[in-house]
Amino acid sequence: MPIELISKVPSAPHPTPLLFVHGAWHGAWCWDVHFLDYFAAQGFAAHALSLRGHGGSAGRERLRWTRIRDYVADVAAVAARLPAPPAVIGHSMGGFVVQKYLERHRPPAAVLLASLPPQGAWRVTLRFAARRPLRFLQGNLTLSLYPLVATPALARAAFFSPELGAADVEAYWRRLQDESYLGFLDMLLLDLPKPPEAAPPILVLGAERDSIFDRRQVEATARAYGTEARMLPGLAHDAMLDANWRGAADAILDWLKATLR
């Protein structure tokens, strides 16, 4: 299946490439706004894929029935094509996909950024159902997750801090898309991650102003992988696009440099 891959590669890259995995409703484009050029300028070959049914990848017509294991297969296929095993960086649902990837693969390092916890999506699902019951009902009746992000106001509330300009919010919202309903059920209950006994070095980052995954969930993710959570001040859920995206990028870069020496 053709998978979109956006790559920024410096002339003499670090031996370990980076592979960025986007979250629900997004595509590789969300990493290309700031992160890919930033990490390439720091000497890393930076690659971002669009999971099947997202961005420029094939499979949009089958998106509703795509499973999390299909997304994991996309990450594994792209990683196998790179010159060396990549460090994998997953955001939100992409962090969940990375956790499933770790069950069968051992990359040199992994970063979970504002990631869905291994305990699943039930807590955030209940919270959203309580906040926006009509949107939640519409999504379940239509087997579509797009109603949850169908307006710029909903997108700002879910993903961005108040400091991000309205024009940026509008531009990013226009690139959002539907998400797999069956994948949502996988994240809710059907296919939860099983943290491996011998995991690679893992950085777990939470966003201080995240309206989707709170500190308690970030800390639960870190505990599951035997590490300590770090919270990024001033950032909302879409830390790679938010007004202070450099705070997230710097934290990841510093950790990667220390870990991949």
Summary of the structure (lengths in Angstrom):
residues: 261
radius of gyration: 16.8
end to end distance: 34.7
largest distance: 52.3
contacts: 928
relative contact order: 0.16
helix: 45%
strand: 12%
